């Protein structure tokens, strides 16, 4: 920069030559920087050229992956493995899914809050320890279907990424039963019948779109499959041939989902179909009765977690807590276990509430009534003072 001293003074001849030297030095440095910059650009260009061919070596980083329904846990296990250590795994889903805590996890998970109106998921797992594999547990909600994508970054240079995509089917929690079901052992079921000018291949492709574990092609001139919902233990029997299909289940929601998907598929192919439904109201009562112990257990777990802090405070103030009721002493004793269980199933209560809300909407939808406006009231009923009697009364309100 210019002369820093007062402008009234005459410039000093020594200062002048010193200034010229500085400017020359700066110019020299600028030229040097420019040459270095050019060199860096050349190297970067060379690197890009090389790494472009290196990314093809992505094949050396074969991703071994497995996406499968675990019937015992009623959730999906996603197994990701590379031949080199993992650094980051990004999961992206366009439908609501719940990530369950897996014991074997060696990664820190961070969830990205979704934008207003979005129902999907974006989660990042950062591997803390050196590990080549990651096992993730994902709970899906039936009726919400789409794709789950996994992007896997290994701890290598140059940076590269493996990607894989997994289908979340409309009846994602159903597993196929290989033993034939005896008609005499069947619970009371609802029936959905569909007829129309569709071929066997067409109706089979619709069933494949709905359910996991169905073979891509049929070996005979009719399809006959039985499924069990791994979470609710309800049955689904599918029987279809050219021009007609019958679906039976003790879950109305399973049939509502099939009706929705098949109607959508048939409309897309401009195929006219006729639908008839035989609804048995007792199946709704049976399912709500089956959900009752699950709801009570989860509610009591949530309440116990709320009590823990108050009970710990009492223990700090009073050295002896033997005066507390036995169930409170048990909560203090099993504090770690209770917290761990809630951490593993953070969304279990909402998940159960979602199943009940779907069943409520589907029961009335099959009667040609829309009760979506009553769902908030139902959630209040469930969370304020839940009882099976109260819930059944809510379901039985005549519209």
Wavefront OBJ file of the C-alpha trace (Angstrom):
o trace
v 0.000 0.000 0.000
v 0.792 3.750 -0.169
v 2.801 5.996 2.078
v 1.705 5.571 5.684
v 3.373 8.741 7.022
v 1.794 12.189 6.915
v 1.229 13.272 3.320
v 2.792 16.709 3.977
v 6.294 15.213 4.324
v 8.540 14.869 1.319
v 9.136 11.218 0.284
v 12.536 9.999 1.453
v 14.776 8.794 -1.423
v 15.857 5.692 0.585
v 12.199 4.939 1.345
v 11.448 5.272 -2.366
v 13.975 2.640 -3.466
v 12.845 0.402 -0.579
v 9.276 0.681 -1.854
v 10.353 -0.281 -5.403
v 12.209 -3.325 -4.067
v 9.112 -4.393 -2.117
v 6.941 -4.044 -5.192
v 9.420 -6.094 -7.251
v 9.446 -8.759 -4.533
v 5.627 -8.837 -4.451
v 5.469 -9.128 -8.248
v 7.943 -12.000 -8.133
v 5.890 -13.739 -5.466
v 2.684 -13.216 -7.449
v 4.305 -14.809 -10.512
v 5.476 -17.727 -8.393
v 1.957 -18.189 -6.968
v 0.522 -18.098 -10.482
v 2.974 -20.797 -11.633
v 2.102 -22.923 -8.588
v -1.583 -22.457 -9.281
v -1.105 -23.641 -12.874
v 0.883 -26.608 -11.596
v -1.863 -27.494 -9.109
v -4.481 -27.245 -11.874
v -2.414 -29.575 -14.105
v -1.996 -32.052 -11.233
v -5.683 -31.825 -10.370
v -6.601 -32.471 -13.997
v -4.241 -35.485 -14.020
v -5.782 -36.705 -10.724
v -9.320 -36.384 -12.079
v -8.276 -38.331 -15.173
v -6.687 -41.032 -13.006
v -9.491 -41.121 -10.440
v -12.060 -41.338 -13.210
v -10.476 -44.601 -14.175
v -10.071 -45.403 -10.466
v -13.772 -45.049 -9.789
v -14.206 -47.947 -12.184
v -12.201 -49.846 -9.587
v -15.362 -49.424 -7.514
v -15.958 -53.014 -8.600
v -13.144 -54.039 -6.273
v -15.332 -52.569 -3.531
v -18.164 -54.980 -4.074
v -20.946 -54.192 -1.626
v -22.265 -57.348 -0.002
v -25.758 -56.514 1.154
v -28.861 -58.281 2.373
v -32.325 -56.818 2.926
v -34.595 -59.370 4.555
v -37.636 -59.506 6.798
v -36.919 -60.980 10.207
v -40.161 -62.784 11.120
v -39.232 -62.985 14.842
v -38.473 -59.262 15.206
v -41.147 -58.114 12.695
v -38.660 -55.717 11.091
v -36.182 -55.659 8.227
v -32.515 -56.388 8.716
v -30.193 -54.517 6.409
v -26.727 -56.026 6.314
v -24.010 -53.960 4.582
v -20.460 -55.228 4.149
v -17.343 -54.176 2.224
v -13.849 -55.681 1.906
v -12.437 -52.443 3.365
v -13.449 -50.513 6.521
v -16.611 -48.416 6.365
v -16.612 -44.703 7.081
v -20.185 -43.476 6.545
v -23.543 -44.942 5.576
v -26.401 -42.690 4.495
v -29.960 -44.078 4.484
v -32.664 -42.279 2.544
v -36.283 -43.383 2.336
v -39.295 -41.779 0.663
v -41.691 -43.458 3.141
v -41.829 -43.366 6.950
v -39.660 -46.071 8.505
v -38.348 -46.445 12.040
v -34.711 -47.253 12.747
v -34.443 -49.627 15.682
v -31.432 -49.755 17.963
v -29.254 -52.726 17.009
v -27.011 -54.227 19.676
v -24.146 -54.903 17.304
v -23.929 -51.283 16.151
v -20.528 -49.630 16.122
v -21.750 -46.401 14.549
v -23.169 -43.085 15.701
v -26.458 -42.259 14.015
v -27.702 -38.750 13.302
v -31.151 -38.087 11.889
v -31.838 -35.172 9.569
v -35.190 -33.519 10.344
v -37.455 -33.743 7.309
v -38.974 -30.729 5.595
v -42.578 -29.793 6.331
v -44.938 -32.238 4.651
v -42.240 -34.862 4.005
v -42.743 -38.291 5.546
v -39.473 -39.908 4.574
v -36.232 -40.516 6.413
v -32.649 -39.313 6.108
v -30.129 -40.812 8.534
v -26.333 -40.950 8.658
v -24.282 -43.607 10.404
v -20.666 -42.693 11.159
v -18.481 -45.635 12.046
v -16.475 -44.976 15.200
v -14.527 -48.212 15.251
v -12.793 -49.901 12.357
v -15.424 -52.200 10.921
v -16.218 -53.675 7.519
v -19.867 -54.384 8.248
v -22.962 -52.721 9.610
v -26.251 -54.347 10.599
v -29.278 -52.039 10.699
v -32.832 -52.822 11.800
v -35.677 -51.026 10.031
v -39.372 -51.200 10.953
v -41.730 -50.427 8.076
v -45.405 -49.379 8.286
v -47.718 -51.361 6.034
v -49.578 -49.360 3.418
v -46.672 -46.911 3.051
v -44.551 -48.209 0.206
v -41.587 -47.003 -1.824
v -37.805 -47.285 -1.806
v -35.044 -47.282 0.774
v -31.615 -46.291 -0.555
v -28.273 -46.916 1.098
v -25.092 -44.995 0.162
v -21.931 -46.525 1.578
v -18.601 -44.660 1.782
v -15.510 -46.733 2.556
v -12.489 -45.354 4.412
v -10.344 -45.145 1.253
v -8.789 -42.565 -1.076
v -9.785 -41.455 -3.659
v -13.298 -41.092 -2.221
v -15.822 -43.439 -3.745
v -19.343 -44.554 -2.892
v -21.401 -47.704 -3.348
v -25.180 -47.361 -3.612
v -28.005 -49.867 -3.347
v -31.776 -49.629 -3.353
v -34.383 -51.820 -1.605
v -38.119 -52.116 -2.235
v -40.525 -51.507 0.649
v -43.686 -53.289 -0.487
v -47.234 -52.305 0.566
v -47.599 -55.423 2.754
v -43.951 -55.376 3.804
v -44.388 -57.113 7.183
v -46.002 -60.235 5.682
v -44.034 -63.458 5.437
v -45.047 -66.338 3.204
v -46.269 -69.554 4.843
v -45.024 -72.642 3.076
v -47.331 -75.114 4.856
v -50.873 -75.208 3.557
v -53.523 -73.772 5.887
v -56.402 -76.045 6.858
v -59.744 -74.302 6.224
v -61.060 -75.666 9.550
v -58.294 -73.875 11.483
v -59.043 -70.490 9.939
v -60.079 -67.599 12.169
v -63.107 -65.481 11.107
v -61.978 -63.691 7.927
v -63.089 -60.818 5.703
v -63.175 -61.483 1.953
v -62.219 -59.244 -0.967
v -63.177 -60.476 -4.444
v -61.965 -58.908 -7.658
v -62.989 -59.817 -11.195
v -62.234 -58.289 -14.585
v -60.589 -58.784 -17.960
v -57.083 -59.344 -16.590
v -54.724 -62.180 -17.494
v -53.094 -64.490 -14.947
v -49.723 -62.798 -15.596
v -51.282 -59.382 -14.891
v -52.949 -60.295 -11.607
v -49.799 -62.161 -10.528
v -47.664 -59.071 -11.192
v -50.068 -57.077 -8.957
v -49.623 -59.604 -6.134
v -45.824 -59.413 -6.608
v -46.093 -55.607 -6.322
v -47.987 -55.992 -3.006
v -46.134 -58.704 -1.136
v -42.593 -59.906 -0.417
v -41.381 -63.491 -1.002
v -43.614 -64.146 -4.047
v -41.920 -65.916 -7.005
v -41.594 -63.726 -10.112
v -43.327 -66.350 -12.301
v -46.084 -68.886 -11.673
v -45.621 -72.520 -12.612
v -49.370 -73.308 -12.852
v -52.554 -71.627 -14.102
v -53.500 -70.279 -10.687
v -51.825 -68.516 -7.770
v -52.343 -69.842 -4.259
v -50.384 -68.271 -1.419
v -50.768 -67.856 2.345
v -49.053 -65.135 4.413
v -48.752 -64.150 8.041
v -48.301 -60.594 9.308
v -45.169 -60.945 11.453
v -46.172 -58.177 13.847
v -49.904 -58.850 14.322
v -49.965 -62.558 13.496
v -52.958 -62.056 11.149
v -53.438 -64.312 8.122
v -53.782 -63.447 4.444
v -54.861 -66.034 1.856
v -54.517 -65.195 -1.838
v -56.117 -67.254 -4.571
v -56.298 -66.041 -8.164
v -56.512 -67.059 -11.789
v -57.272 -65.369 -15.111
v -60.202 -62.960 -14.622
v -60.792 -63.500 -10.889
v -59.014 -63.143 -7.550
v -60.008 -63.712 -3.926
v -58.175 -62.395 -0.853
v -59.161 -63.393 2.688
v -57.787 -62.003 5.940
v -58.681 -61.417 9.572
v -57.124 -57.955 9.115
v -59.331 -55.464 7.269
v -56.308 -53.211 6.757
v -54.460 -55.913 4.747
v -57.456 -56.142 2.398
v -57.777 -52.334 2.173
v -54.112 -52.134 1.096
v -54.581 -54.886 -1.544
v -57.718 -53.145 -2.849
v -55.829 -49.837 -3.135
v -52.798 -51.304 -4.936
v -54.797 -53.509 -7.317
v -57.166 -50.657 -8.216
v -54.155 -48.430 -8.938
v -52.419 -51.100 -11.067
v -55.599 -51.925 -13.016
v -56.342 -48.230 -13.646
v -52.775 -47.690 -14.909
v -53.344 -50.506 -17.451
v -56.894 -49.323 -18.278
v -58.377 -52.634 -17.096
v -61.904 -52.469 -15.677
v -62.331 -54.428 -12.465
v -65.313 -55.250 -10.225
v -64.773 -55.357 -6.471
v -66.920 -56.937 -3.770
v -66.160 -57.073 -0.050
v -67.609 -59.170 2.733
v -66.740 -57.497 6.056
v -67.051 -59.334 9.372
v -67.156 -56.776 12.196
v -65.951 -59.321 14.747
v -62.524 -59.377 13.018
v -62.109 -55.724 14.079
v -62.966 -56.580 17.708
v -60.600 -59.594 17.613
v -57.718 -57.507 16.297
v -58.211 -54.698 18.833
v -58.362 -57.332 21.596
v -55.092 -58.801 20.291
v -53.465 -55.351 20.304
v -54.651 -54.588 23.867
v -51.802 -56.329 25.799
v -49.201 -54.771 23.430
v -50.656 -51.305 24.061
v -50.863 -51.794 27.828
v -47.280 -53.035 27.977
v -45.983 -50.086 25.957
v -48.020 -47.555 27.954
v -46.730 -48.978 31.236
v -43.149 -48.831 29.885
v -43.610 -45.159 28.919
v -45.080 -44.369 32.348
v -42.237 -46.167 34.119
v -39.676 -44.067 32.234
v -41.546 -40.909 33.298
v -41.465 -42.108 36.949
v -37.755 -42.956 37.053
v -36.504 -39.381 37.640
v -39.016 -38.678 40.431
v -38.152 -41.965 42.140
v -34.413 -41.240 41.907
v -35.028 -37.863 43.529
v -36.841 -39.560 46.426
v -33.898 -41.962 46.776
v -31.449 -39.034 46.968
v -33.482 -37.275 49.686
v -34.279 -40.381 51.730
v -31.443 -42.816 52.230
v -33.876 -45.627 52.875
v -36.501 -46.234 50.164
v -37.941 -49.447 51.603
v -41.193 -47.553 52.352
v -41.910 -47.309 48.583
v -44.473 -49.646 47.016
v -42.903 -52.860 45.572
v -43.647 -51.856 41.952
v -41.748 -48.571 42.465
v -38.784 -50.397 43.977
v -38.795 -52.688 40.938
v -38.697 -49.667 38.602
v -35.611 -48.337 40.433
v -33.995 -51.750 40.303
v -34.613 -52.234 36.582
v -33.963 -48.629 35.541
v -31.264 -49.488 32.974
v -33.341 -52.251 31.438
v -36.468 -50.083 31.167
v -34.544 -47.225 29.543
v -32.760 -49.613 27.163
v -36.058 -51.144 26.040
v -37.612 -47.750 25.345
v -34.468 -46.660 23.477
v -34.647 -49.771 21.293
v -38.318 -49.143 20.429
v -38.700 -45.342 20.519
v -41.608 -45.244 18.108
v -43.383 -48.445 19.218
v -46.373 -46.630 20.755
v -46.882 -44.397 17.686
v -46.524 -47.518 15.528
v -49.344 -49.259 17.452
v -51.483 -46.113 17.328
v -50.917 -45.979 13.551
v -52.163 -49.571 13.126
v -55.332 -48.769 15.130
v -55.977 -45.519 13.213
v -55.623 -47.385 9.873
v -58.040 -50.082 11.048
v -60.575 -47.420 12.107
v -60.401 -45.610 8.748
v -60.517 -48.904 6.787
v -63.545 -50.264 8.688
v -65.625 -47.241 7.685
v -64.061 -46.926 4.210
v -65.399 -50.390 3.338
v -68.837 -49.082 4.389
v -68.386 -46.145 2.024
v -67.789 -43.611 4.818
v -64.870 -41.240 5.312
v -63.927 -40.825 8.995
v -60.497 -39.190 8.521
v -61.769 -36.141 10.479
v -62.257 -38.357 13.574
v -58.667 -39.676 13.623
v -57.300 -36.841 15.867
v -60.083 -37.653 18.360
v -59.078 -41.338 18.204
v -55.441 -40.442 18.986
v -56.646 -38.457 22.005
v -58.689 -41.474 23.140
v -55.575 -43.660 22.821
v -53.113 -41.398 24.590
v -55.217 -39.828 27.365
v -56.897 -42.709 29.150
v -56.728 -45.839 27.039
v -59.019 -48.780 27.773
v -60.117 -51.575 25.439
v -63.806 -50.920 26.311
v -63.438 -47.217 25.464
v -61.681 -48.047 22.192
v -64.333 -50.592 21.136
v -67.054 -48.043 21.908
v -65.228 -45.474 19.732
v -65.031 -48.008 16.866
v -68.701 -48.914 17.197
v -70.068 -45.400 16.905
v -72.735 -45.491 14.222
v -72.184 -43.045 11.404
l 1 2 3 4 5 6 7 8 9 10 11 12 13 14 15 16 17 18 19 20 21 22 23 24 25 26 27 28 29 30 31 32 33 34 35 36 37 38 39 40 41 42 43 44 45 46 47 48 49 50 51 52 53 54 55 56 57 58 59 60 61 62 63 64 65 66 67 68 69 70 71 72 73 74 75 76 77 78 79 80 81 82 83 84 85 86 87 88 89 90 91 92 93 94 95 96 97 98 99 100 101 102 103 104 105 106 107 108 109 110 111 112 113 114 115 116 117 118 119 120 121 122 123 124 125 126 127 128 129 130 131 132 133 134 135 136 137 138 139 140 141 142 143 144 145 146 147 148 149 150 151 152 153 154 155 156 157 158 159 160 161 162 163 164 165 166 167 168 169 170 171 172 173 174 175 176 177 178 179 180 181 182 183 184 185 186 187 188 189 190 191 192 193 194 195 196 197 198 199 200 201 202 203 204 205 206 207 208 209 210 211 212 213 214 215 216 217 218 219 220 221 222 223 224 225 226 227 228 229 230 231 232 233 234 235 236 237 238 239 240 241 242 243 244 245 246 247 248 249 250 251 252 253 254 255 256 257 258 259 260 261 262 263 264 265 266 267 268 269 270 271 272 273 274 275 276 277 278 279 280 281 282 283 284 285 286 287 288 289 290 291 292 293 294 295 296 297 298 299 300 301 302 303 304 305 306 307 308 309 310 311 312 313 314 315 316 317 318 319 320 321 322 323 324 325 326 327 328 329 330 331 332 333 334 335 336 337 338 339 340 341 342 343 344 345 346 347 348 349 350 351 352 353 354 355 356 357 358 359 360 361 362 363 364 365 366 367 368 369 370 371 372 373 374 375 376 377 378 379 380 381 382 383 384 385 386 387 388 389 390 391 392 393 394 395 396 397 398 399
